[in-house]
Amino acid sequence: MIVLDQIRQFILNLDSKQFQRYLIIILSIILCLIGIVIYRYYSSISFYKKRIYQINQQRRTVKEILERFEIVKKQQTEVNTLLEKDRDFKIAGYFNNVINKLGISQNKTREPETSSEELDNGYTEIKLFASFSNMNMQRLTELLDTLEQNERIYTKEIEVYKPDQEATININILIATLEPKTELELTE
């Protein structure tokens, strides 16, 4: 209480000009402090709003990744089931049967070539490249439709070009299938 009495006595001894000056200084300090508090309050609100937005964006991204992961796992299960059904599938034999069935074996410009590529996902991709000449669009669509009917293979690339002054087209086609890596390949 002694301190308050001293302050009160100090204020009473001031003349009006000094009192006004001290009052303005004190009010200015109070306004500055209030301004600082308001600024900190709104800047922290702004920071946390931005942070919440970033977290929500990351949450959406994670959700999309998890949904895609589930789709990939489902597709992988379907592929494994399909591969287990026909373990002895050979793409070259199947392709030769298809072109013989469609009657386009005479249009081959060379024997189909196969190659394999190790994939990172536990599979080996077997590719078959074939070239045909003097084909028409009907034969091409029949070939593509027949290939599409087999779930085991997929078309990777088709190049269709028309030689000058001819009514037929030439075709280069690349199809592929997957095979699981053998236990020996997986351990290496």
Contacts in CASP RR format, 6 or more apart in sequence:
PFRMAT RR
TARGET T0000
AUTHOR 0000-0000-0000
METHOD contacts of the structure
MODEL  1
MIVLDQIRQFILNLDSKQFQRYLIIILSIILCLIGIVIYRYYSSISFYKK
RIYQINQQRRTVKEILERFEIVKKQQTEVNTLLEKDRDFKIAGYFNNVIN
KLGISQNKTREPETSSEELDNGYTEIKLFASFSNMNMQRLTELLDTLEQN
ERIYTKEIEVYKPDQEATININILIATLEPKTELELTE
11 19 0 8 1.000
14 22 0 8 1.000
76 121 0 8 1.000
79 123 0 8 1.000
79 178 0 8 1.000
80 180 0 8 1.000
82 151 0 8 1.000
82 152 0 8 1.000
83 152 0 8 1.000
83 178 0 8 1.000
83 179 0 8 1.000
83 180 0 8 1.000
86 152 0 8 1.000
89 152 0 8 1.000
89 177 0 8 1.000
89 179 0 8 1.000
91 114 0 8 1.000
91 126 0 8 1.000
91 128 0 8 1.000
91 153 0 8 1.000
91 175 0 8 1.000
91 176 0 8 1.000
91 177 0 8 1.000
92 112 0 8 1.000
92 114 0 8 1.000
92 128 0 8 1.000
94 150 0 8 1.000
94 152 0 8 1.000
94 153 0 8 1.000
95 112 0 8 1.000
95 128 0 8 1.000
95 130 0 8 1.000
95 175 0 8 1.000
96 105 0 8 1.000
96 112 0 8 1.000
98 143 0 8 1.000
98 146 0 8 1.000
98 147 0 8 1.000
99 105 0 8 1.000
99 108 0 8 1.000
99 130 0 8 1.000
99 143 0 8 1.000
101 146 0 8 1.000
102 139 0 8 1.000
102 142 0 8 1.000
102 143 0 8 1.000
102 146 0 8 1.000
104 132 0 8 1.000
104 135 0 8 1.000
104 139 0 8 1.000
104 143 0 8 1.000
107 132 0 8 1.000
107 133 0 8 1.000
107 134 0 8 1.000
107 135 0 8 1.000
107 139 0 8 1.000
108 130 0 8 1.000
108 131 0 8 1.000
108 132 0 8 1.000
109 131 0 8 1.000
109 132 0 8 1.000
109 133 0 8 1.000
109 170 0 8 1.000
110 131 0 8 1.000
112 128 0 8 1.000
112 129 0 8 1.000
112 130 0 8 1.000
113 128 0 8 1.000
113 129 0 8 1.000
113 130 0 8 1.000
114 126 0 8 1.000
114 127 0 8 1.000
114 128 0 8 1.000
114 129 0 8 1.000
115 126 0 8 1.000
115 127 0 8 1.000
115 129 0 8 1.000
116 124 0 8 1.000
116 125 0 8 1.000
116 126 0 8 1.000
116 127 0 8 1.000
117 124 0 8 1.000
117 125 0 8 1.000
117 127 0 8 1.000
118 124 0 8 1.000
118 181 0 8 1.000
118 185 0 8 1.000
119 125 0 8 1.000
119 178 0 8 1.000
122 180 0 8 1.000
122 181 0 8 1.000
122 186 0 8 1.000
123 178 0 8 1.000
123 179 0 8 1.000
123 180 0 8 1.000
123 181 0 8 1.000
124 178 0 8 1.000
124 179 0 8 1.000
124 180 0 8 1.000
124 181 0 8 1.000
124 185 0 8 1.000
125 176 0 8 1.000
125 177 0 8 1.000
125 178 0 8 1.000
125 179 0 8 1.000
126 176 0 8 1.000
126 177 0 8 1.000
126 178 0 8 1.000
126 179 0 8 1.000
127 156 0 8 1.000
127 174 0 8 1.000
127 175 0 8 1.000
127 176 0 8 1.000
128 174 0 8 1.000
128 175 0 8 1.000
128 176 0 8 1.000
129 172 0 8 1.000
129 173 0 8 1.000
129 174 0 8 1.000
130 172 0 8 1.000
130 173 0 8 1.000
130 175 0 8 1.000
131 170 0 8 1.000
131 171 0 8 1.000
131 172 0 8 1.000
131 173 0 8 1.000
132 170 0 8 1.000
132 171 0 8 1.000
132 173 0 8 1.000
133 163 0 8 1.000
133 168 0 8 1.000
133 170 0 8 1.000
133 171 0 8 1.000
134 166 0 8 1.000
134 168 0 8 1.000
134 170 0 8 1.000
135 168 0 8 1.000
135 169 0 8 1.000
135 170 0 8 1.000
135 171 0 8 1.000
136 167 0 8 1.000
136 168 0 8 1.000
136 169 0 8 1.000
137 169 0 8 1.000
140 160 0 8 1.000
140 169 0 8 1.000
140 171 0 8 1.000
143 173 0 8 1.000
144 155 0 8 1.000
144 158 0 8 1.000
147 153 0 8 1.000
147 155 0 8 1.000
147 175 0 8 1.000
148 155 0 8 1.000
152 177 0 8 1.000
153 175 0 8 1.000
153 176 0 8 1.000
153 177 0 8 1.000
154 175 0 8 1.000
154 176 0 8 1.000
154 177 0 8 1.000
155 173 0 8 1.000
155 174 0 8 1.000
155 175 0 8 1.000
156 174 0 8 1.000
156 175 0 8 1.000
156 176 0 8 1.000
157 172 0 8 1.000
157 173 0 8 1.000
157 174 0 8 1.000
158 171 0 8 1.000
158 172 0 8 1.000
158 173 0 8 1.000
158 174 0 8 1.000
159 171 0 8 1.000
159 172 0 8 1.000
159 173 0 8 1.000
160 169 0 8 1.000
160 170 0 8 1.000
160 171 0 8 1.000
161 169 0 8 1.000
161 170 0 8 1.000
162 168 0 8 1.000
162 169 0 8 1.000
162 170 0 8 1.000
163 170 0 8 1.000
END
